[in-house]
Amino acid sequence: MATPMTAEPGRSSRQPDLVEIKGFRGRLIGCDHAGYDIARAVWNGAVERHPRLIAQCIGTADVVAALRFARDHDLEIAVRGGGHNVAGTAVCDDGLVIDLWAMRAVRVDPVHRRAWVQGGALWGDVDHETQMHGLATTGGIVSHTGVAGLTLGGGVGWLMRKHGLTVDNLLAANVVTADGELLRASESEHPDLFWALRGGGGNFGVVTSFEFGLHPLGPIVLAGPLFWDASEARQVLRFYRDFIRNAADELGTVVRFGTAPPLPVIPPELHWRPVVMIGTCYAGRIEDGERALAPLRGCRAPLLDLVGPTPYVGFQSALDSTVVHGWSYYWKSTHLPELSDELIDVIAGHAFSSASPRSYAAMFHLKGAVSRVAEGGTAFGNRQASHAITLDAVWRPGEDFAARDTAWAKGFFAALGRFREGVYVNFLGGDEDPGRVREAYGDRVYDRLVDVKARYDPDNVFHHNQNIRPRSSHATTSRTTDSL
Ligand SMILES: Cc1cc2nc3c(=O)[nH]c(=O)nc-3n(C[C@H](O)[C@H](O)[C@H](O)COP(=O)(O)OP(=O)(O)OC[C@H]3O[C@@H](n4cnc5c(N)ncnc54)[C@H](O)[C@@H]3O)c2cc1C
């Protein structure tokens, strides 16, 4: 495969005139290619980067070839799974993107309850194939999120309280390491690498495929959102705190603070009304779920109750159209402890004061199986926290909410300051202090990650990410999120 690449004034002085990557069979896209702007776009439209070359791989051999080429030519490397990370780490300026978008195959063994998933797959791909057999594993709550980035950071979702984080269901991964070697990592093969892959992000290599354990689920589950007017946020959150304290592990909930989106299932008179929405999904028998959810559904007569038996696959994509590709996003995030009255006051006092009707905050209830894995059992940090909250400023092209809602997210985050208990690495935005990566893991896990990094990527080849810096003097300067 060859593609001509001409240097563009002001963008790069190092571009060769013609690029051929030996042994590469996928598509190479340079800046003069008709598909360049589409190929370099990521989910967050606020991220605008111009790589020198995008190597769209169709197999592991392509990944190895692209990686070797980038290293031989001393090119910056970014790795793209689903392209969903809010910090836009899947794409870099003036370097080479190892893009796995064409590697989306999923194979399921229903007898042994296992799924093999390629490194560019999205969660919609996985749910589609596994649900055909009435099986599932913990994935994200938006179907167009990439499997790779989400898994490597930990993976929170509706099923985590029952079945653990996504990484708790990971059995093995095939990884192309910094020196172009293909390794299989599992409990018995390169266990140090396997430990680090389960939370340490894209720091250790390019994962070409994952092997997950699956659990019986659905295909019909009891799930759906409940809505209350924003003016009731304090009372609803107090009730919710007490309700989830003893909730069954089967019950996953996410609280969304914002306006009611104009979805077809929501009556038009509620569209854009400020609401507290509690999304629910019961990973068990419908009748048990009905019993478990009855108290919450009886709380203060909700404006709207959409809880009911529903196909899990459909539920997994219910929020897709509220977080559209190409809109602009700015996130702040933190883990939180159990909701005290004081914390509830802070949340209720800030959650509804964004300028954009599309901005929102989302709070995932953790605990259950997440907290039963020992701290440090995998590289996912802060397992004892009760909640993970993201404060998400959203604006569409042409809208001028950027400054106001970025300030809103920052102000909300500052107000949560004294309650902060770490952070989920995958929710970190693009302008964070590098110290927040350490915060995502805690000192012990972070230091162990540094050791593994030194073993598998001592030159910090994979640094266009939430970077774990090796303790090596010759490591490439870290481009942690502050300079992305
Ligand atoms: C709308 C939305 C909803 C979300 N919901 C959830 C949720 O419910 N639960 C949750 O846990 N997270 C959620 N997230 C966060 C999500 O986990 C991260 O954004 C994650 O990075 C997305 O993975 P990706 O493959 O799409 O990322 P990309 O942007 O493609 O990649 C991000 C980074 O991951 C690494 N990476 C990607 N692919 C590979 C690979 N094959 N091998 C090695 N490294 C790789 C690279 O370092 C890359 O820079 C959500 C994000 C968004 C934007």
The ligand as an ORCA input file, in Angstrom:
! r2SCAN-3c Opt
* xyz 0 1
  C     -20.394      9.470     25.643
  C     -19.455      8.669     26.467
  C     -19.946      7.701     27.312
  C     -19.068      6.956     28.096
  N     -19.586      6.016     28.932
  C     -18.738      5.256     29.650
  C     -19.243      4.215     30.464
  O     -20.432      3.980     30.540
  N     -18.353      3.485     31.163
  C     -17.006      3.714     31.095
  O     -16.263      3.007     31.756
  N     -16.512      4.693     30.338
  C     -17.345      5.465     29.605
  N     -16.835      6.450     28.831
  C     -15.403      6.724     28.859
  C     -14.671      5.760     27.957
  O     -14.310      4.642     28.730
  C     -13.405      6.406     27.388
  O     -13.761      7.513     26.625
  C     -12.597      5.413     26.552
  O     -11.324      5.952     26.335
  C     -13.266      5.124     25.238
  O     -12.612      4.108     24.558
  P     -12.300      4.255     22.994
  O     -11.675      3.004     22.523
  O     -13.518      4.726     22.285
  O     -11.222      5.401     23.107
  P     -10.180      6.051     22.073
  O     -10.460      7.513     22.082
  O     -10.157      5.357     20.755
  O      -8.848      5.755     22.803
  C      -8.519      6.316     24.036
  C      -7.171      5.790     24.455
  O      -7.292      4.404     24.745
  C      -6.145      3.735     24.290
  N      -6.539      2.743     23.280
  C      -7.610      2.755     22.468
  N      -7.650      1.639     21.744
  C      -6.575      0.904     22.106
  C      -6.083     -0.370     21.746
  N      -6.703     -1.146     20.842
  N      -4.949     -0.810     22.341
  C      -4.300     -0.061     23.262
  N      -4.729      1.156     23.637
  C      -5.866      1.614     23.075
  C      -5.202      4.759     23.722
  O      -4.301      5.166     24.721
  C      -6.118      5.902     23.387
  O      -5.471      7.150     23.471
  C     -17.681      7.192     28.027
  C     -17.187      8.153     27.154
  C     -18.061      8.884     26.392
  C     -17.499      9.943     25.503
*
